[in-house]
Amino acid sequence: MTYFAPMSEAYRQLLNATIGHLESLKQRGVRHVDASPDLLRALAQPTARASAPATGQALGQAQAPVAIPPSRSDELSVYDLPEQSAKEKAAAMEQLREEALACTKCEPLVASRTQVVVGVGTVEADLMFIGEAPGQDEDREGEPFVGAAGQLLTKIIQATSLDRDTVYIANILKCRPDTPGRISGNRKPRPEEMATCFPWVKRQIEIIRPKVIVAVGGTAVEGLLGTMPTGITRLRGKWQSYRGVPVMPTFHPSYLLRNQSWAVKRQVWEDMLQVMEKLEMPISEKQRGYFLRG
């Protein structure tokens, strides 16, 4: 009988991420993949990081991140960029805003949008939330997450003892996806739209240099990391990384509005507890007990 050694967790994660990335490419019509030596070496890098011995098993430290493709992970760490003062950050963000408001790269979105939704919050934020795209309310108001889902996100933020003024909130897409023939509703941003718009959020992250990013929903994870290694249900609660910044994927508030399950609400709150611990925020027993049935 042939004996096969058990697969290590790090290798399993890398394998799952690779399969997920290839499936994503297939769905986009890609039929050939360049497997050059440089690419293979880059793919091997996350394995070394994932296999490093754990230094603690506190909440949020128990699970290694799923490997992500080198298209984003091999860029210079955000924290290696030159630091800026608060005044310099504010000036850089204002310059970005002016440029984004004048952007006309996606003609269908430009034709249908009311305004560009750049972002809101403080450039000094330790915590940054990145969502999918503006909806009808956001397109009208010019601010991300102001509709029903946004109101729920605000409550989640407030439950951590923070508020919208002390974090930064943005979207992968700065314009509402056009919905020809439809008066209401939203559609998922297309890969090419996210790729075109991504430089804006990339610059926002570089300006803010957050200590933690919360990726709100599967599309935000895909847009930020460059792929979706696995479904959001399996990925949420497991730390990822974008250029050195810890990323916590979680469910979109709109999902919570559709699914009033106590258990799902608890899952999102457990994700936020991990974020709070990563930021070394105080956590009360009351906060730890949210959405736990007595």
LUMDRENRO-120619 format. One record per residue (C-alpha): residue number from 1; residue in three letters; y, x, z. Coordinates in steps of 0.25 Angstrom, whole numbers, plus 5000, padded with zeros to 4 digits. Example, Ala and Ser with C-alpha at 12.3 -4.5 7.8 and 13.67 -1.06 7.14 Angstrom:
<atoms>
<atom k="1" r="ala" v="4982" u="5049" w="5031"/>
<atom k="2" r="ser" v="4996" u="5055" w="5029"/>
</atoms>
This chain:
<atoms>
<atom k="1" r="met" v="5000" u="5000" w="5000"/>
<atom k="2" r="thr" v="5014" u="5005" w="4996"/>
<atom k="3" r="tyr" v="5024" u="5006" w="5007"/>
<atom k="4" r="phe" v="5039" u="5004" w="5004"/>
<atom k="5" r="ala" v="5049" u="5009" w="5015"/>
<atom k="6" r="pro" v="5058" u="4997" w="5020"/>
<atom k="7" r="met" v="5071" u="4997" w="5013"/>
<atom k="8" r="ser" v="5083" u="5001" w="5021"/>
<atom k="9" r="glu" v="5094" u="4991" w="5024"/>
<atom k="10" r="ala" v="5104" u="5000" w="5017"/>
<atom k="11" r="tyr" v="5096" u="5001" w="5005"/>
<atom k="12" r="arg" v="5093" u="4986" w="5005"/>
<atom k="13" r="gln" v="5108" u="4983" w="5006"/>
<atom k="14" r="leu" v="5111" u="4993" w="4994"/>
<atom k="15" r="leu" v="5100" u="4986" w="4986"/>
<atom k="16" r="asn" v="5105" u="4972" w="4989"/>
<atom k="17" r="ala" v="5119" u="4976" w="4985"/>
<atom k="18" r="thr" v="5115" u="4983" w="4972"/>
<atom k="19" r="ile" v="5107" u="4971" w="4968"/>
<atom k="20" r="gly" v="5118" u="4961" w="4972"/>
<atom k="21" r="his" v="5128" u="4970" w="4964"/>
<atom k="22" r="leu" v="5119" u="4970" w="4952"/>
<atom k="23" r="glu" v="5117" u="4955" w="4952"/>
<atom k="24" r="ser" v="5132" u="4954" w="4953"/>
<atom k="25" r="leu" v="5134" u="4962" w="4940"/>
<atom k="26" r="lys" v="5123" u="4954" w="4933"/>
<atom k="27" r="gln" v="5130" u="4941" w="4936"/>
<atom k="28" r="arg" v="5143" u="4947" w="4930"/>
<atom k="29" r="gly" v="5135" u="4951" w="4917"/>
<atom k="30" r="val" v="5133" u="4966" w="4920"/>
<atom k="31" r="arg" v="5120" u="4970" w="4914"/>
<atom k="32" r="his" v="5121" u="4985" w="4915"/>
<atom k="33" r="val" v="5124" u="4994" w="4927"/>
<atom k="34" r="asp" v="5128" u="5008" w="4927"/>
<atom k="35" r="ala" v="5119" u="5016" w="4937"/>
<atom k="36" r="ser" v="5125" u="5029" w="4936"/>
<atom k="37" r="pro" v="5122" u="5040" w="4946"/>
<atom k="38" r="asp" v="5136" u="5038" w="4952"/>
<atom k="39" r="leu" v="5134" u="5023" w="4954"/>
<atom k="40" r="leu" v="5121" u="5025" w="4961"/>
<atom k="41" r="arg" v="5127" u="5035" w="4970"/>
<atom k="42" r="ala" v="5138" u="5026" w="4973"/>
<atom k="43" r="leu" v="5128" u="5014" w="4976"/>
<atom k="44" r="ala" v="5120" u="5024" w="4985"/>
<atom k="45" r="gln" v="5133" u="5026" w="4994"/>
<atom k="46" r="pro" v="5132" u="5013" w="5002"/>
<atom k="47" r="thr" v="5118" u="5016" w="5006"/>
<atom k="48" r="ala" v="5122" u="5028" w="5014"/>
<atom k="49" r="arg" v="5133" u="5020" w="5021"/>
<atom k="50" r="ala" v="5123" u="5009" w="5024"/>
<atom k="51" r="ser" v="5112" u="5018" w="5030"/>
<atom k="52" r="ala" v="5121" u="5025" w="5040"/>
<atom k="53" r="pro" v="5117" u="5022" w="5054"/>
<atom k="54" r="ala" v="5123" u="5010" w="5061"/>
<atom k="55" r="thr" v="5132" u="5014" w="5073"/>
<atom k="56" r="gly" v="5132" u="5000" w="5079"/>
<atom k="57" r="gln" v="5127" u="4986" w="5078"/>
<atom k="58" r="ala" v="5139" u="4978" w="5082"/>
<atom k="59" r="leu" v="5143" u="4966" w="5074"/>
<atom k="60" r="gly" v="5147" u="4970" w="5060"/>
<atom k="61" r="gln" v="5140" u="4984" w="5061"/>
<atom k="62" r="ala" v="5125" u="4980" w="5060"/>
<atom k="63" r="gln" v="5125" u="4978" w="5044"/>
<atom k="64" r="ala" v="5128" u="4989" w="5034"/>
<atom k="65" r="pro" v="5136" u="4984" w="5022"/>
<atom k="66" r="val" v="5130" u="4980" w="5009"/>
<atom k="67" r="ala" v="5132" u="4991" w="4999"/>
<atom k="68" r="ile" v="5143" u="4988" w="4988"/>
<atom k="69" r="pro" v="5144" u="4993" w="4974"/>
<atom k="70" r="pro" v="5152" u="5006" w="4972"/>
<atom k="71" r="ser" v="5163" u="4999" w="4964"/>
<atom k="72" r="arg" v="5171" u="4996" w="4977"/>
<atom k="73" r="ser" v="5163" u="5004" w="4988"/>
<atom k="74" r="asp" v="5166" u="5018" w="4982"/>
<atom k="75" r="glu" v="5181" u="5016" w="4982"/>
<atom k="76" r="leu" v="5190" u="5024" w="4991"/>
<atom k="77" r="ser" v="5190" u="5018" w="5005"/>
<atom k="78" r="val" v="5202" u="5009" w="5008"/>
<atom k="79" r="tyr" v="5204" u="5017" w="5021"/>
<atom k="80" r="asp" v="5205" u="5030" w="5013"/>
<atom k="81" r="leu" v="5217" u="5025" w="5006"/>
<atom k="82" r="pro" v="5231" u="5030" w="5011"/>
<atom k="83" r="glu" v="5236" u="5021" w="5023"/>
<atom k="84" r="gln" v="5248" u="5013" w="5022"/>
<atom k="85" r="ser" v="5258" u="5008" w="5032"/>
<atom k="86" r="ala" v="5260" u="4993" w="5034"/>
<atom k="87" r="lys" v="5273" u="4994" w="5026"/>
<atom k="88" r="glu" v="5266" u="5001" w="5014"/>
<atom k="89" r="lys" v="5254" u="4991" w="5015"/>
<atom k="90" r="ala" v="5264" u="4979" w="5014"/>
<atom k="91" r="ala" v="5271" u="4985" w="5003"/>
<atom k="92" r="ala" v="5258" u="4988" w="4995"/>
<atom k="93" r="met" v="5253" u="4974" w="4997"/>
<atom k="94" r="glu" v="5266" u="4968" w="4993"/>
<atom k="95" r="gln" v="5265" u="4977" w="4980"/>
<atom k="96" r="leu" v="5251" u="4972" w="4978"/>
<atom k="97" r="arg" v="5255" u="4957" w="4980"/>
<atom k="98" r="glu" v="5266" u="4959" w="4969"/>
<atom k="99" r="glu" v="5257" u="4965" w="4959"/>
<atom k="100" r="ala" v="5246" u="4954" w="4962"/>
<atom k="101" r="leu" v="5255" u="4943" w="4961"/>
<atom k="102" r="ala" v="5258" u="4948" w="4947"/>
<atom k="103" r="cys" v="5244" u="4950" w="4943"/>
<atom k="104" r="thr" v="5240" u="4943" w="4930"/>
<atom k="105" r="lys" v="5226" u="4950" w="4927"/>
<atom k="106" r="cys" v="5218" u="4937" w="4928"/>
<atom k="107" r="glu" v="5224" u="4928" w="4918"/>
<atom k="108" r="pro" v="5216" u="4915" w="4921"/>
<atom k="109" r="leu" v="5219" u="4917" w="4936"/>
<atom k="110" r="val" v="5234" u="4920" w="4933"/>
<atom k="111" r="ala" v="5235" u="4908" w="4925"/>
<atom k="112" r="ser" v="5229" u="4899" w="4936"/>
<atom k="113" r="arg" v="5234" u="4905" w="4949"/>
<atom k="114" r="thr" v="5246" u="4900" w="4957"/>
<atom k="115" r="gln" v="5248" u="4913" w="4963"/>
<atom k="116" r="val" v="5242" u="4926" w="4967"/>
<atom k="117" r="val" v="5235" u="4927" w="4981"/>
<atom k="118" r="val" v="5237" u="4941" w="4985"/>
<atom k="119" r="gly" v="5234" u="4941" w="5000"/>
<atom k="120" r="val" v="5239" u="4938" w="5014"/>
<atom k="121" r="gly" v="5240" u="4945" w="5028"/>
<atom k="122" r="thr" v="5244" u="4958" w="5033"/>
<atom k="123" r="val" v="5242" u="4972" w="5026"/>
<atom k="124" r="glu" v="5239" u="4978" w="5040"/>
<atom k="125" r="ala" v="5227" u="4969" w="5041"/>
<atom k="126" r="asp" v="5214" u="4975" w="5047"/>
<atom k="127" r="leu" v="5206" u="4963" w="5041"/>
<atom k="128" r="met" v="5206" u="4958" w="5027"/>
<atom k="129" r="phe" v="5200" u="4946" w="5021"/>
<atom k="130" r="ile" v="5197" u="4945" w="5006"/>
<atom k="131" r="gly" v="5193" u="4932" w="5000"/>
<atom k="132" r="glu" v="5189" u="4927" w="4986"/>
<atom k="133" r="ala" v="5201" u="4921" w="4978"/>
<atom k="134" r="pro" v="5213" u="4912" w="4981"/>
<atom k="135" r="gly" v="5210" u="4897" w="4980"/>
<atom k="136" r="gln" v="5219" u="4885" w="4977"/>
<atom k="137" r="asp" v="5226" u="4886" w="4990"/>
<atom k="138" r="glu" v="5228" u="4901" w="4990"/>
<atom k="139" r="asp" v="5233" u="4900" w="4975"/>
<atom k="140" r="arg" v="5243" u="4890" w="4979"/>
<atom k="141" r="glu" v="5247" u="4897" w="4992"/>
<atom k="142" r="gly" v="5246" u="4912" w="4987"/>
<atom k="143" r="glu" v="5239" u="4916" w="5000"/>
<atom k="144" r="pro" v="5224" u="4918" w="5002"/>
<atom k="145" r="phe" v="5215" u="4909" w="5010"/>
<atom k="146" r="val" v="5224" u="4898" w="5013"/>
<atom k="147" r="gly" v="5215" u="4886" w="5009"/>
<atom k="148" r="ala" v="5204" u="4880" w="5017"/>
<atom k="149" r="ala" v="5196" u="4893" w="5017"/>
<atom k="150" r="gly" v="5208" u="4901" w="5020"/>
<atom k="151" r="gln" v="5211" u="4893" w="5032"/>
<atom k="152" r="leu" v="5197" u="4895" w="5037"/>
<atom k="153" r="leu" v="5198" u="4910" w="5035"/>
<atom k="154" r="thr" v="5211" u="4910" w="5043"/>
<atom k="155" r="lys" v="5203" u="4903" w="5054"/>
<atom k="156" r="ile" v="5193" u="4914" w="5053"/>
<atom k="157" r="ile" v="5203" u="4925" w="5054"/>
<atom k="158" r="gln" v="5210" u="4918" w="5066"/>
<atom k="159" r="ala" v="5197" u="4918" w="5073"/>
<atom k="160" r="thr" v="5196" u="4933" w="5073"/>
<atom k="161" r="ser" v="5210" u="4933" w="5080"/>
<atom k="162" r="leu" v="5217" u="4937" w="5067"/>
<atom k="163" r="asp" v="5225" u="4929" w="5058"/>
<atom k="164" r="arg" v="5229" u="4929" w="5043"/>
<atom k="165" r="asp" v="5242" u="4938" w="5046"/>
<atom k="166" r="thr" v="5233" u="4949" w="5052"/>
<atom k="167" r="val" v="5223" u="4950" w="5041"/>
<atom k="168" r="tyr" v="5224" u="4951" w="5026"/>
<atom k="169" r="ile" v="5218" u="4940" w="5016"/>
<atom k="170" r="ala" v="5216" u="4942" w="5001"/>
<atom k="171" r="asn" v="5207" u="4938" w="4990"/>
<atom k="172" r="ile" v="5199" u="4946" w="4980"/>
<atom k="173" r="leu" v="5206" u="4937" w="4969"/>
<atom k="174" r="lys" v="5221" u="4935" w="4970"/>
<atom k="175" r="cys" v="5222" u="4923" w="4961"/>
<atom k="176" r="arg" v="5214" u="4910" w="4962"/>
<atom k="177" r="pro" v="5203" u="4910" w="4952"/>
<atom k="178" r="asp" v="5206" u="4900" w="4941"/>
<atom k="179" r="thr" v="5198" u="4887" w="4940"/>
<atom k="180" r="pro" v="5201" u="4881" w="4926"/>
<atom k="181" r="gly" v="5199" u="4866" w="4926"/>
<atom k="182" r="arg" v="5198" u="4865" w="4941"/>
<atom k="183" r="ile" v="5209" u="4860" w="4950"/>
<atom k="184" r="ser" v="5203" u="4865" w="4963"/>
<atom k="185" r="gly" v="5192" u="4875" w="4968"/>
<atom k="186" r="asn" v="5190" u="4890" w="4966"/>
<atom k="187" r="arg" v="5181" u="4899" w="4958"/>
<atom k="188" r="lys" v="5175" u="4912" w="4962"/>
<atom k="189" r="pro" v="5183" u="4924" w="4956"/>
<atom k="190" r="arg" v="5176" u="4931" w="4944"/>
<atom k="191" r="pro" v="5172" u="4945" w="4945"/>
<atom k="192" r="glu" v="5182" u="4950" w="4935"/>
<atom k="193" r="glu" v="5193" u="4942" w="4943"/>
<atom k="194" r="met" v="5190" u="4949" w="4956"/>
<atom k="195" r="ala" v="5189" u="4963" w="4949"/>
<atom k="196" r="thr" v="5203" u="4961" w="4943"/>
<atom k="197" r="cys" v="5209" u="4956" w="4956"/>
<atom k="198" r="phe" v="5202" u="4966" w="4965"/>
<atom k="199" r="pro" v="5212" u="4977" w="4965"/>
<atom k="200" r="trp" v="5222" u="4968" w="4972"/>
<atom k="201" r="val" v="5213" u="4966" w="4984"/>
<atom k="202" r="lys" v="5209" u="4981" w="4983"/>
<atom k="203" r="arg" v="5223" u="4985" w="4985"/>
<atom k="204" r="gln" v="5225" u="4975" w="4996"/>
<atom k="205" r="ile" v="5213" u="4981" w="5004"/>
<atom k="206" r="glu" v="5219" u="4995" w="5001"/>
<atom k="207" r="ile" v="5232" u="4991" w="5007"/>
<atom k="208" r="ile" v="5227" u="4984" w="5019"/>
<atom k="209" r="arg" v="5216" u="4993" w="5022"/>
<atom k="210" r="pro" v="5209" u="4982" w="5031"/>
<atom k="211" r="lys" v="5199" u="4986" w="5041"/>
<atom k="212" r="val" v="5190" u="4975" w="5037"/>
<atom k="213" r="ile" v="5189" u="4965" w="5025"/>
<atom k="214" r="val" v="5183" u="4951" w="5026"/>
<atom k="215" r="ala" v="5177" u="4947" w="5012"/>
<atom k="216" r="val" v="5178" u="4932" w="5012"/>
<atom k="217" r="gly" v="5167" u="4927" w="5003"/>
<atom k="218" r="gly" v="5157" u="4932" w="4993"/>
<atom k="219" r="thr" v="5168" u="4934" w="4982"/>
<atom k="220" r="ala" v="5177" u="4942" w="4991"/>
<atom k="221" r="val" v="5165" u="4951" w="4994"/>
<atom k="222" r="glu" v="5162" u="4953" w="4979"/>
<atom k="223" r="gly" v="5176" u="4955" w="4975"/>
<atom k="224" r="leu" v="5178" u="4965" w="4986"/>
<atom k="225" r="leu" v="5166" u="4973" w="4986"/>
<atom k="226" r="gly" v="5164" u="4972" w="4971"/>
<atom k="227" r="thr" v="5150" u="4965" w="4972"/>
<atom k="228" r="met" v="5143" u="4955" w="4980"/>
<atom k="229" r="pro" v="5131" u="4962" w="4986"/>
<atom k="230" r="thr" v="5125" u="4949" w="4991"/>
<atom k="231" r="gly" v="5129" u="4935" w="4994"/>
<atom k="232" r="ile" v="5140" u="4933" w="5004"/>
<atom k="233" r="thr" v="5130" u="4925" w="5013"/>
<atom k="234" r="arg" v="5122" u="4938" w="5015"/>
<atom k="235" r="leu" v="5134" u="4948" w="5014"/>
<atom k="236" r="arg" v="5143" u="4941" w="5024"/>
<atom k="237" r="gly" v="5143" u="4948" w="5038"/>
<atom k="238" r="lys" v="5139" u="4961" w="5032"/>
<atom k="239" r="trp" v="5150" u="4972" w="5031"/>
<atom k="240" r="gln" v="5154" u="4978" w="5018"/>
<atom k="241" r="ser" v="5164" u="4988" w="5014"/>
<atom k="242" r="tyr" v="5175" u="4989" w="5004"/>
<atom k="243" r="arg" v="5181" u="5003" w="5002"/>
<atom k="244" r="gly" v="5178" u="5006" w="5017"/>
<atom k="245" r="val" v="5183" u="4993" w="5022"/>
<atom k="246" r="pro" v="5173" u="4984" w="5029"/>
<atom k="247" r="val" v="5171" u="4971" w="5022"/>
<atom k="248" r="met" v="5165" u="4958" w="5029"/>
<atom k="249" r="pro" v="5160" u="4948" w="5019"/>
<atom k="250" r="thr" v="5160" u="4934" w="5024"/>
<atom k="251" r="phe" v="5160" u="4919" w="5019"/>
<atom k="252" r="his" v="5172" u="4913" w="5013"/>
<atom k="253" r="pro" v="5179" u="4903" w="5022"/>
<atom k="254" r="ser" v="5177" u="4893" w="5010"/>
<atom k="255" r="tyr" v="5162" u="4894" w="5013"/>
<atom k="256" r="leu" v="5164" u="4891" w="5027"/>
<atom k="257" r="leu" v="5172" u="4878" w="5023"/>
<atom k="258" r="arg" v="5160" u="4874" w="5015"/>
<atom k="259" r="asn" v="5150" u="4878" w="5025"/>
<atom k="260" r="gln" v="5153" u="4873" w="5039"/>
<atom k="261" r="ser" v="5140" u="4880" w="5045"/>
<atom k="262" r="trp" v="5143" u="4885" w="5059"/>
<atom k="263" r="ala" v="5134" u="4897" w="5055"/>
<atom k="264" r="val" v="5142" u="4901" w="5043"/>
<atom k="265" r="lys" v="5155" u="4901" w="5051"/>
<atom k="266" r="arg" v="5148" u="4910" w="5061"/>
<atom k="267" r="gln" v="5144" u="4919" w="5050"/>
<atom k="268" r="val" v="5158" u="4921" w="5045"/>
<atom k="269" r="trp" v="5163" u="4923" w="5060"/>
<atom k="270" r="glu" v="5152" u="4933" w="5062"/>
<atom k="271" r="asp" v="5158" u="4941" w="5050"/>
<atom k="272" r="met" v="5172" u="4940" w="5056"/>
<atom k="273" r="leu" v="5166" u="4945" w="5069"/>
<atom k="274" r="gln" v="5161" u="4957" w="5062"/>
<atom k="275" r="val" v="5175" u="4959" w="5056"/>
<atom k="276" r="met" v="5182" u="4958" w="5070"/>
<atom k="277" r="glu" v="5172" u="4968" w="5075"/>
<atom k="278" r="lys" v="5175" u="4978" w="5064"/>
<atom k="279" r="leu" v="5190" u="4976" w="5066"/>
<atom k="280" r="glu" v="5187" u="4978" w="5081"/>
<atom k="281" r="met" v="5194" u="4965" w="5085"/>
<atom k="282" r="pro" v="5191" u="4959" w="5098"/>
<atom k="283" r="ile" v="5181" u="4947" w="5097"/>
<atom k="284" r="ser" v="5180" u="4937" w="5108"/>
<atom k="285" r="glu" v="5168" u="4930" w="5113"/>
<atom k="286" r="lys" v="5174" u="4917" w="5107"/>
<atom k="287" r="gln" v="5175" u="4924" w="5094"/>
<atom k="288" r="arg" v="5161" u="4929" w="5094"/>
<atom k="289" r="gly" v="5156" u="4915" w="5097"/>
<atom k="290" r="tyr" v="5163" u="4908" w="5085"/>
<atom k="291" r="phe" v="5154" u="4899" w="5077"/>
<atom k="292" r="leu" v="5142" u="4901" w="5087"/>
<atom k="293" r="arg" v="5135" u="4888" w="5091"/>
<atom k="294" r="gly" v="5133" u="4888" w="5106"/>
</atoms>
